[in-house]
Structures are given as C-alpha cells and as structure tokens.
C-alpha cells in the first residue's frame, strides 16, 4: 500500500482545477494501461475510463472517483503540500483517485470476477458539471453499466466507519444569480433614481419566506443568500446590483417549487420597485438518491469489510451536494462516505486550507471496492 500512499501524496502536491486535470489524467491512464486495462482518455474533457473484461460474465459495474482540486491556498505545512499556489486538494479527491487506482491494481492482478469493470475517473466535480459532461460525451452508451458506485471521505468520522443509506443522501444544489438593473443617480437626489439596492434588500428579505412559508416542515430545504454586490461609493445610487443565492433540497418536487417561488418573488418585487430583473438559475447537482438494491449490496460488502457496527446513517441536517447525482439519474447505484478520522489528522473539514486526506483510510476504501466488484461480478 506504500506505493499508493506515495502516489496519493504526489497527486496532492500537483493539484489541478476542474477540466484542467491533464497531469492527473495522464498519470491515471498510464497506470491503468500498465495493469492491462483498455483506457479511453478525454471523456467529457479530461475524464478517463479504464475497462477490464474478465471471462464471459454479462454484468457490468462502474466505479467513479473524482480528480479535481479547489482554488484554495494550502497551509498544512506538509512535506507533500501543494506546489501550485492557489490550488489545493482540499476535498480529498486525491485520496479518492488513489483508492480507486489501488483497487484497480489489485483487481487486475487477481481477476477474481466475471464480467466488465468500468473505472470512471471524473473531472470537475466541484460545481463545474464534470459528471454531466462525461454523460453528454456518451459515458454510459460507450461504457454501459448495470450499477454505478462512488465514495467520499468524511472528516470527523473514525477511519473504518462508513455512512450508508438508501434514498436521498445528498442535496440538490442550484446556483442562482439575480441581476437587478435600475437607474443610478447622486445619493443626495435618490428621487431621480430607480434604486436596485433597495430592490435587492427587499428581495433578500422576501426570499426568506420560501422555506418558512411555502415548504412543508417535513421537508428539508435551504435558500441562502451568499452575496449582494452593488455600488462603489457612499453617495452614489448604483444602476445595477447582483444577488448570489444557493438553493438546497432533498426532494425534486421541493426543488421545482423553490425555483418557481423564487422567480415569482424576484419578478414582482423588482417590478414593484421599478427595476428590471434577470435570473440565471443553474442546476449544479440534483438530489443524490441511492437505489435500494445497490445500497443493500454496499451494506453487505461493508459489513464483511468492517462489521455492521461500523455502518452509520446519514446525520440529520446535512445539505451538501455531489454531482454523482447525475450518474445515479441514469444508472442505479450507491454513494457512501468513508471515515477520514475523528480527531487529529483527518478530522479537519473539507474545503479548508488545513485539510488533508488521511492515508490510513486508503486500505479500507480499497478493500471495499475490491470486494464490491468481486461480489457484484459473480452474482
């Protein structure tokens, strides 16, 4: 396993942002080719798919790992810290890639399965639509899968524990940019203006009523205004203002309702205050839904690897998102979380300058992938 710890740390030191993962993709492709996989590069941009067929089995499984880093300045002080200023593997995608490569090496060497193994190394998971790009490039037509699986590390959870649950396990994520256009003027003469700042303030307050007054108390939903951008001076009414919003839900019907209500609120609030509104509503990821049969198999495999006592449900109140949801819209499957450490190294939360993937979790993830493939492709 030391070889793959070193490989993980190598990837960590050379982070690449979404759709820029050329060095990482080349490394992945090279390793897979060395081990006997049929390798296809450039899937959805910088994605890589390695395929291995063994025997005459008809079943086909896909396993996905994400490869992209984040635009964060690392401050871990590690000897293998990022060598690229402003870029960092702060979400553990270096670990996910290394886990799948290590499992790929084992499975190619042992070949204790019958069927087709598709290893999907995805670019641009961090909000740039890498999964959708691969799907649009014919991922599942070119590499058909009967089931597709993925994992993510979980800081705060002990190494050797997993979060596994059927149904909705990650929220949808919609990114909304509202541009308000009015008429600027001198701040001392606001009656000559059509003030987009006042409109923005009114809209922000009205948006708070969507979850509190339109969504059932039984449903989880978040509408968060992350930024209001307007103006440059104390005494100038600007002509434009922007509002940046994120929307999270665990139910597709709720997701649709929130979009409808947001559009209505913005349109009528803006009109009532004499400004024009443009809404750019972008779906980053859908609700991630694990299918029952595939989740049951994941639980069975994890039980064999670490014991049933180390399987936990999704903690309440978690509204993170994951664009693996788009793959699960096309193919049944299961997404699980793997403990990265409850304290000390591995407990720092993701998307943090001090985060690092815990290499102690690597063999646990490899055991899960290897056993899952062997069981899925012998059923």
N, C-alpha and C positions, 0 to 999 in steps of 0.2 A: 504493500500500500504506500510505501515511502515514495515510490515513483510518481504516484498520482497526487500526493501532498505537494511534492515539488512542482508538478505541472500546474496544480491549482494556484500556488503562490506565484508561479511565472505569469499566469493569466492575470492574477491580481495586480501585478506590477505594471502590466501593459493594458490598462483599461481602454475600451473603445465605446463610444456612444452609439445609440441606435442607428442602424443602417450604415455604420462605419466599421463594423466588426471584421474587417478584411484579414488582419493578422490572426485573430482568434479563429475565424472560419478556416483559414489555411491550415492552422495547427490541427484543428478538429479533423479536417478532410485527410490530412497526411496520416494521422494516427489510425483512422478508420481504414484507409487503404492498406496500410501496413498489416492490419489484422485480418484482411480478406473481405471487407465489406465492399459492395457496389456503392460508390459515392456519387452523389449529384450535388454540385455546388450552384450557387446563385439562385436558389429557390426563394422567391419573394425578396430578391435583392442580395443580401449576404447570408441567407439561410443555407444550411447543409442538411442533407438527408443521407444517412447510411443504411443500406438494406442488406440483410443477411437471410438467405433462404436455406433451410436445412430439411432434408427429407421431403416427403410427399404430403405433409400436413397442409390443410386448406385454410387454417385460421391465420389471422394477421393482426398483429398488435403494434401500436405506435406508442413511443415514449418521448416526451418533449422535455428539453432543457433550454432555458433562455441564456443568452450570451452577453447582453449589453450592460454597460455601466451607466453611471449617473454624473451629471455636471456638478460635482461636489469636490472641494479641496480636502484631501485626506489629512488627518492629524493623529494617526495611530502611532507613528514613530517606529513601526515595524521594519525589519530589515528588507522585507519584500513590499514595502509600501509603494503606492503609485509613483511611477516615474514620469507621469504625464500631468502637468499642473492643471488643476481644474477638472480633472476627471478621476473617478474613483469607483471601484466595485463596492458600493455601499448597500447593496441589497442581496449579496451572496450568489449572484449569477455565475461568478467564477467557481463557486462550490458546486452549484447545480451542474455545470458543464463537466467539471472533474468527476463528479459522481457517475454521470452517465457514461463518460469515457472509460472509467474503471470497470463499470458493469459491462460495457461493450467488449472490452479486452477479455474479461472472464468468459462471457458467453461465446465469443468467437473461438476461444481456446477449448472450452469444454463441449459445446454444441449438444447439450442435453435437452433438446427440444425438437419439435417437428412443426414446421410452418414458416411464416415470414415475420421477421423482426424489422421494424422501421424505426430508426433512431432520428428524431427531429430536433435539430439544433436551431432554435429560433432567434432571429434578430429582433431588436426594437420592441421589447415587451413594455418598456417604461413610457407608456402613453403615446407611442408613435404608430401603433397598429401593425406590429410585425406579424402577429398571427393572421390578421385579415389579409395582409399582403401575401403571405405564403398560401393561404386558401385561394385567393384570387389567381395565384400562379399555378393552380391545379394540384395543390398538395395531395388531396385525398382522391383525386382522379388518377394521378400518376403513381401514388403510393397508397393504395386502398388499405384501410384499417377497419377491423371489426370492433375494436375498442382502443381508446387512447388515454394515456395516463401522464400525470406530471406531479412534481413535488416542489415545495418551497420550504426553506429553513424558517425556524420560528425561535427568535431570541426570547429568553425568559422561560422557555420550556426545556427541561433537562434533556441532555443527549440520550437517545434511546427511547424517547417517548414520541408518539405520533398523535396528531389530530386528524380524525377520520369521521366523516358524517355524510349520510345520504341527503339529497335535496340541495337547497340553496346554501352555499358555504362562503360565497364572496359576493359583494355587492356590485351592481352595475355602477358605472362611472360615466357621467355626462359632463362635458366641459362647455360652459356657456359664456359667450362674450356678448355683452349688450352695449351697443354704441348709441349714445344719445347726441343728437345734433340740434342745437338751438341757434341763438344769435347772441354774440358777445357784445359787451359794452363796458364803459367805465364803471368801476364798482360804486362810484358816488351817484350814478344815474341808472340804477337797475331797472327802472321802468321802461328803458329803451331796449332791454334785453329779453330774450326767451331763455331762461336760465336752466342749463342742463344739470347743474349741480343740485339745485332744489329738486328737480325731477329724479335725479339719482337717489337722493335721500329718501324721497317718498317711495320709490320703487323698492329700495332695500328694506324699508320697514314693512311694506306690503308683502314682500316675498316671505316674511316670517310667518304669515298666516297660512301658507300652503300646508305645511306639516301639521300645524296646530289646529287648523280648522277644516282641512279637506281630506286628510289622510286618517284612516281608522287607527285607533290607539293600539290595535292588534298588529299593525304593520310597522316595520322599521323603515325610516326614510330620513335623509339629511339634505337640507338645502343650505349651503354655506356660501356666503359672500366673502371671497378671499381678498378682493382689492377693489378700490374705487380710484380711478385715475382721472384727474381733471385739474386744469388751471396751473399757473406758474407764479402768480403774484397775489398780494393781499387785496389790491384794489382793482382787479380786473375780473369781470364775469366772462368765463371762457365760452367758446362756441360749442365745444364738444366735451363729453365725459364718457368714460367706459366703466362698466361694472363686470367683474370676473366672478363667476359662480361655479361651484361644483355641486352636482346632484348625485346622491347615492340611494339605491333602493335594493331590496331583496325580493322584489316581485315585479314581473314585467308589466302587469296591469297598473301598478302604482307608478312605475317609471313613465308610462304613457300619460297617466293623469297629471303627474307633476309637470311634464312638458307642456301639456295643454293649458294648465292653470298659469304657469309662468308666462307663456306667450300672451295670454289674456291680460294678466296684471300689467305687464310691461307696456303692451299696446295702449290700454285705456288710461293708465297713469300718465304715460307720455303725452297722449292726446289731450288729456285734461289740463296739462301744464304747458301746452303749446310747443312741444318739441317733437322731433321725429325719432323713431327708434328702429334700430336694425339689430336683429338677433341672430347670432351664429351659434347654433345648437349642435354640438358634435358628440356622438356616442364614442367614448373611448373603449369601454368594455361593457358587455352585457352581464346579466346575473349569471354567476357560475353555478351550474346545477349538476351535482354528481348523480349519476343514474344508479338505481338500487342494485341491480345485478353486479355491475362492475365495482361498486363500493363494497358489496358483500365479499367479493373476491379479495379486494385490497385488505379488508379487515382480517380475513382468513390468513393471508400471507403475512401480514404484520404480526398477528398473533403467534405464528410459527417462528418469526424472527426475534421478537422481543417480549412476547407474552401479552395476553389480553389486558392485564392490569396496566399496561403502558399505552393503552389507547384511550384518548380523551375526545369529548365532543367539542365543537366549535364554541369558544367562550362567547357569552352574550355581549351584544353591543359593539361587535367588531364590524366595521363597514369598509374595510379595504377592498380593493378590486384587483382583477387579474385578467389579462386578455386571453388566457387559455379558455375563457368562457366561449369565445368564438369557435374554437375547435370542438368544444362539447356541444355546441349548437348543431354541429354536422355529424358527429360520431359520439356514441355513448362512451362514458369513461368516468374517471375519478381523479380528483386532485387532493393531495394530502399535505399536511405540514409535518416537518421533521424537526425535533428539538435541536436548538443550536447552543443550549447552555442556560442554566437557571441563574447563575451568578458568576462573577468574574468574567474571564474571556468567553465570549459568545453570548453574553446577556445584553450587550448594548443593542438598542433597537436599530432596525434597518433605516436607511436614508439619513444616517447620522455620520458626521465626519470621523467618529471614533469606532465605527462598526468594523468587524472582521468576521468572515465565515470561520466557524470552528472546525478545524480539520479532524477532530475526534468524531464528528458526525459523519465523516466520509464513508467509513466502512459499514456503518449502519444503513446508509442510503444505498450503497452498492448491494448489500445483502437483500434489501427489499426489492430492488429492480431485478436482480438475478433470479430470485425465487419466483417473483411475479411472472416473468417471461417463461420460465420453465413450467410453471403450473398452467398458465394461460395457453401455452402452445403444446400442451399434452392432454388437454381436456377433451 
